[in-house]
Amino acid sequence: MTVGADLPAFSLGEVLGQWSLAPVPTVATAWVVGLYLLGVQRLRARGDNWPVGRTVAFVCGGMGSFYFATASGLAAYDTTLLSVHMVQHMTLSMLVPLALALGAPVTLALRTLPRRPRGWLLALLHSRLAKVLSFAPLAFLLYIVSPWALYFTDWYRASLESVLVHEMMHVHLVAVGALFFWPLVGIDPLPGRHGYPFRMLLTVLTLPFHAFLGVTIMGQSTLLGGDYYPRLREGSMGSWLPDPYDDQELAGGILWGSGDLIALTFFAVLFTQWVRSSMAEAKREDRRLDRLEAREQAAASARTGDG
């Protein structure tokens, strides 16, 4: 992302063709992916299995989406077109946290870290701070309030004009999304985990908030960011930039549609997990009943023999 840069007309080719070695996302992606793969390699070296799906979810779906959103042509245009920014926003706040959570990195760390660092991690997981941050109502409130605070305060204009604030916004979107999705996915041993009915209820509750925010942005009579986008049309990009009001309406539609789509996809993931959990619980109950029946039969046979 280069604030105020002169860019060619936006197209899919530009999104896929413009890549930058932005220091923060590049270093963060390299370190996080490297550490995760090192953990997987250590597990396999000692003969333990780690589901391939988790690795794909974390590396490709999570960190791959993060890097694409912050270093590709999507990032190049995220301060030029509100609609492009909205695609980036939804990727960072929903798709990335969900995929990272499905990768179960905390579980991987607990299985591969040396004794002392593993103790530190366990202490953090059982700390009061972790319990507060993973408290479902608080995470839900942060998740639905943050977009309103972003778009209807001076924070959004600041993110357009300051590289530092812009990068902080990216971190904030991922962090808030992680606080909301991580306990709901329920793979890692985190505090704040609830039963599947409550998780699905929270997921469903996000749908009207995304829709309402999207519709509100679409119907705004004032532009987000003030005169920032109209001023861009006064330069060399004015020949191809769309009308800011049209682009803002498109951005609201993207927020509405993509938010509901990802939330419904997550709802399907939760439902699948619930079914699998119920089937596993049923098998455990069957085995428990079989053991009780076997003991009763053995006791009955012993009594018969004594008689």
N, C-alpha and C positions, 0 to 999 in steps of 0.2 A: 504494500500500500504506500503510495506516494501522494501526500496531500497536495492538491493543486496541480497535479501533473496534467500535461496535454496528452490525450490518448486518442488513438484511432477509433472509428465507429465500433460500437460494441457488437460482438458476434460470438458465436460458439467457438470459432477458430481462435479468436483472441483470448477467450477463457482458457482454452487448452494450450495455447501457444505462449502466453506470457507467464513466465515463472521467475520468481526472485528468490535469492538466498537471504531472505529476511532473517536476521540473527536470532531473534527470540523463538519463532516457530521452528526454525531449522534445528537449532541446538536442542530445544525441548523435545522435538520429535525424535531426533537421533538418540538422545539419552534414554528416553522412556521406552522406545522400541528396543534399544539395545539391552537394557536391564531386563525387560520382560523376556526376550528371547534367551538371554543368559540363564534366567530362572528355568525356562522350559528345558534348555539343554542340560542343566544340572539334574533335573528330575529324570530325564531319559537316561543320563549317564549312570544313574544308580538303579535303573530298571523300573522306575515308576512311570505310569502313564499320565498324560495330560491331554484332554480332549482337543482335537484339532480345531473344532468349531470355536472354542474359546480363543485360541491363538488368532484365528482368522478375524473374529469379531473385534479383538483388541487392536491388532496391528493394522488390519485393512479398514475395517468399519470405523474404529475409533480414531486412532492416530493418523490413519490415511486420510480420513475425512477432515480431521483437524488441519493437517498440512495443506490439503487442497483448498480449504476455506481461507487459509491465512497466507498462502504463498503463491497460489496460481493466479490466473487472470481474474478469478473471482475477487481476490484481494486487491488487484490493480484497479478495479472499477467500484470498489465498495464505498468510496467517498464521492463518486461521480454520479451514480444512479442509486436512488433509494431502493428500487426494486432489487438490484443486485445485492445491496446491503442486507435486505430482508432474507434473501436466500442464504446468505452467510450467517445471519442471526439464527435462523431456524436450524441450520446445520450444527452450529456451535452449542446452542442451548438444548437441543433435543437429540439429534442423531448421534453426535459425538459422545455425550454422557451415557446414553443408553447402550451404545456399542462397547464403551469402556467397561461398564458395569457387567455386561455379559461375558467379558473376558476374565472376570474374577481375579484381578491382580493382587488383591489382599490375600486371598487364599493361596495363590502362588507364592507370595512373599513369605507367608507363615510356614510353608512347606520347604522353602529353600534357604532362608536366611540363617546365618550362624546364630548361636544361642543368645548372645547378648543383644544384637539388633532385633531378633525376634521378640525378646522380652520387652524392649522399648516399644515395639509396635503393639504388642498385647496391652501394655500399660496405656498407650494412647487410645486404643479401642475401648478400654474400660474406663476411660477418664470421664469426668463430668462434662468437659467440653464436647467430647464426641457424642455424649447422650443428648446434649442440648442441640447441637447442630443437626443431629439425625431425628429430632423430634418431629414427627410427621406433620402436624399442623403448622409448625414454624417453617419447615421446608416448603410446604405447599403455599404458605403466605408469601414467602420470599419469591417463589417461582412465578406467582401470578402478578405480584406487585412490581417486580423489577422492570418488566417491559414498559409499564405505564410511567415509572420514574425515569426511564431512559428517554422515551419519546416525547414526554410532555414536561420536561424540565430543560435547563440549559446544558445538561450533561450531553445530550445528543449533539448539539452544536459544537461543544468543546471537543467531542470525539471526532468531528469532521475536520477540525482545524489543528489538532494536536496529535502527533504520532504517539506520544506517551499515553495520553488519555485513551486513544484508540486501542492500543495494545492492552491497557488495563480493562477496557470494555470486553475484549475477547476473553481474557482470563475470568472476568466476572460471569460472563454468560456460561462458560463451561463449568465453573465452580458451583453456581446456583443450580444448574441442570443436574450436576452430580449429586448435590445434596438431596434433590428431589427423587431422582431415579434410582440411585444406588440402593437404598433400603427397600425400595419397591421390587427391584429385580430379585433380591433375596438370595443371591449365590454366595457372596462374601459374608463372613460372620461379623456383621455390623450391628451396633445397637439401633433401636428404633424399628426393628422388623415387626411386621404385623401379619395377621392372617390374610389369606388371599381375598376374601370378600372385601376387607377394608382397602387393600391395595387396588383392587379393581374400582372401588368407589372413588378413590382419589383420582385415578386415571380418567374416569368418566367426568369428574367435576372440572377437569382442565378444559374440556371441550367448549363449554359456553364462554369461558374467559378468552380463549383464543379467538373465537368467533366475534365476540363483542369488541375486542381490541381491534381486530381486522376491519370490522364494519365502521368503527369509530374513525380509524385512520382514513378509510375510503371516503368518508363523508365530511372530513375536515375542510373548512373554508379557508383555513390558514395553512401555510406550508410548514412541515417539520424542518427545523433548521433555519427558519426565517428566510432571509434573502440569499442564503448560501447557494442553493441550486440555480435560481435565476441569474446570479452573477456568473456562474460557469458558462451560461449561454452567450455571454458577452464576449468570450474569447474564441479561440480557434475551434473549440468543440461545439460551438453554437450551430454549426451546419448539420450536425447529426443528433444532438441531444434532444430527447422528447420534451414536450411541455411538462414542467414540474408537477402540475396538478394531475396530469394523466399518469405520470410515473408513480406518484404517491397513491393514486387509486389502485394501480397494479400492485404496488407493494402491500397495501392492505389486503388485497385478494390473496396474495402469496402467503401472508401470515395466517389468514383464515384457513385456506385450503390445506397448506402443508402442515399446520399445527394439528388440524383434525386428522389428517392422514397418518401422521407419525403416532399420534395418541391412539388411534384405532389399531395401528400395527402393534403398538406396545400392549394394548388390551388383548390382542390375539396371543402375544407371547405369554402374558400372565395367565391367560386361560389355559394355554397348553401346559405351562408349568403346574397349574392347579390340577389338571387332569392327571398328569404324570405323578404328582405328589399323592393324589388320592389312590391311584393304582398301586403305588409303592406301599402306601399305608395299608391297603387292603391285603397285599401279599404278606406284609409283616404280621397282620392280624391272623391271616390264615395259618401261617407257620406257628404262631403262638397257640392257636386253638388246636392245631395238630399235635403240638408238644403236650398240651394238657390232656388231650384225648389219649395219647400214647402212655402218659404216666398213669392215668386212670385205669387203662386196660392192664398195665403192668401190675398195678396195685390189686385189681380184681383177680388177676391170675394168681398173684401171690396168696391172696385169701383163699382162693379155691384150692390151691395146693396144700395150704395148711389144714384146710378142712378135710 
